[in-house]
Amino acid sequence: MMEFCEIVRIPEERVKILKQAILEIESKLGVTIMIEGNEITVAGESLELLKAKNYVLAIGRGFNPRKASYLLHDDYSLDVINVKDFAKSRNAVVRLKGRVIGGNGRARKSIEKATNTFIRVYGKTVSII
């Protein structure tokens, strides 16, 4: 089979969390993950590569390794929504993120429970597993 390679960039403050889980992901999926600064190179077979890439992206968008590991299963996926696509100003971005989170995180928790998902608001994105 042919091996493929993808490069993903994640925030530098999330790299340490990714490093803690690399060996487990490499052994589970049979991929290779290399880190240079905040640039992550993932190499492997096509389906395993996609799963590993989504795992890395999820860590980069604020998910913990336990929740990101759901992406290693065929019936889970990751969606990353850029809030800037729906807001015309910085205040609108803050307002939209606040609506997703709600007071003390209650809106996010309610949405997660009602839709059987995990949601993270990180930077200017809302990510859903």
C-alpha positions, 0 to 999 in steps of 0.5 A, a space after each residue: 500500500 502507498 503511504 501518504 503524508 499531511 502537515 498540520 499546524 496547531 497552536 504552540 500551547 497545545 503541542 505539549 498535550 499532543 506529545 503526551 499521546 503520540 506513542 499511543 496514537 502511532 501504535 494504534 493506527 500504525 502512523 508516524 507523527 513528527 513534531 517541529 515547533 507547531 508543525 505536525 507531520 503525519 504519515 501513514 495509510 490513507 484511512 489511518 492518516 485521516 484519523 490521525 490528522 483529525 486527532 491532531 487537529 482536535 488536540 489543536 482545537 482544545 480537546 483533551 486526548 480522551 475526547 479526541 480519541 473518539 476520532 480513532 473510530 470510524 463513526 466519529 468525525 471532526 468539524 471545525 467552524 470558523 466563527 469569523 465566517 459568521 461575524 462582521 466584527 470582533 464584538 460579533 465574534 465574541 458574542 457568538 462564542 459566548 452564545 455557544 458557551 453560555 453562562 458557566 458553560 451551560 449552553 455548551 453542555 446542553 448542546 453536547 447532551 442533546 446532540 451526543 457531541 463534544 464541543 470546544 470553543 478555542 480561538 476563533 473556532 467552534 469545533 465539534 466531535 
